[in-house]
Amino acid sequence: MTGFEIFWPIVVHVLLVFCLYALLSFRRMRLVRAGKVHAAQFRENRDEPGESLVVKNSIANQFELPVLFYVCCVLLYITEADNIVSLGLAWLFVVLRYAHAFVHVTSNRIRYRRPLFMAGVATLFALWVWLAVWMAMS
């Protein structure tokens, strides 16, 4: 390992966030062009239409659990616990975030979204356990 591999999952997750912002902008512009809403309606975001609300909520979700992911990855790097196990868990977390976001902005079916979210929680928990065990054993 070159030493920076643990940061690539973060970069790829950040790409997801930017893609979601682009999707939000696209959906809002489409709603305005179709005459379903006025652009001024987005000034205070009080009555976000459902079509763009799911994307807005997905973006907000990317700043909740992933914050703990970012911190953990940095701590894994600092403590030199960033090895194949932690890297695999980090990539799994990001893949699960993409899958969760995809479901969120398409069907938004809780039946599919919740298991993806919970798998992400379990994966992130495993990352933190790996970090704690690594520090305890060092």
N, C-alpha and C positions, 0 to 999 in steps of 0.2 A: 504494500500500500504506500502511496506517495505522501500521505498525511492529510490530504484535504477531501478524501472521499466522503466523509460524514457530512460535508457541506453541500454536496450535490443534491441529496434529497430535499434540502431546504430550498435550493435554487429552483428545483422543479415544482415545489409547492408554491413558491412565489409566482411562478409562471401561471399556475392555476388561478391565483388571485387576480392577476392582470387579465386573464382570459374572462373571468367572471365579470370584471368591471367593463370589459368591452361588450360582453353579452348584455349587461344591464343597459349600457348606453344604446346599443342597437335596438333592444326591445322598447325602450322609452321613446326613441326617435320614431320607431314604427307606429307606436300608439298615437303620437302627436300627428304624424302624417296622415294616419287613417281618420283623424278627427275624433278619436275616442276620448282624448284628454287634451288639455291646454298645457303648454310648456310651463306656465307659471305654477301649475299644480305641483311640480317637483321642487319648487323653491323651498317649501317647508316640509315636504314629504309627509303630509298628514293623511292623504288619500291615495296611497300608492296602489295602482291597479294590480290585480292578482297576477297578471302575466309578467310584470316586472318585480312584484313583491317577492316572489319565490327566489329570484336571483339576488335581490337585495338581502334577503334572509340568509341565503347561502354564503354571500360575502361576509356577513356578520359572523356566521359560523366559522369562517376561516380565521377569525381573530379571537377565538375562544380556546378550544383544545390545542390548536397548533402552537399557541404561545408557549405552552409547556413543552411541546416538541422542540421548538427552537432552543429553549434554555437547556434542555437535556442534551441536545446535540453539541452545543458549545461546551457543556460540562464533560461530555464524553471525550471531546477533543482535548480539553485542558488536562484531564486526568489520564489521558492516553488509553482510555477504555474503548476507543473507536477501532474496533476490529471487525472481523467478518460477521460475528453474531450481531453486534449493534448496527452494523451497516445493513444487514439483511432486515432487521426489525425496522430500521428507519425507512428503507424503501417500501416495505410492506405498509407502513403507516401512510406514506404518500399515495400509494396505489389505492388504498382504502379511502383516502380523502377525495381522490379523483372520482372514484365510483360513487361515493356518497353525494358529491356535488352534482354528478351527472343525473342521478335519480332525483335530487332536489330540484333541479331546473327543468326536468322533463316531466315525468309522471307525478313526482312528489308523493309517491305512495309510501306511507309509513311502514307498510309491510316489508318493503325492500330497504328503505332508508335506515330504519332503526338497527337492523342487524349489521349493516355496514358501519354505522356509527359505533355500535358496541364493540365490534371487532377492532376498530381504530382505538377505542379506549383501552381495550385489553392489550393491544400491541404497544401503545404508549406506556401503559403500566409496566409491561415487561421490560421496556427500555429503561425505565426508572429503577426497576429492581436490579437489572444488569449493572447499572451505574452504582447503586448502593452496595451491591455485593463486591464489585470491583474495588470500590474505595475501602470497604471493610477488610478485604483480603490483602490490600497493598500495605 
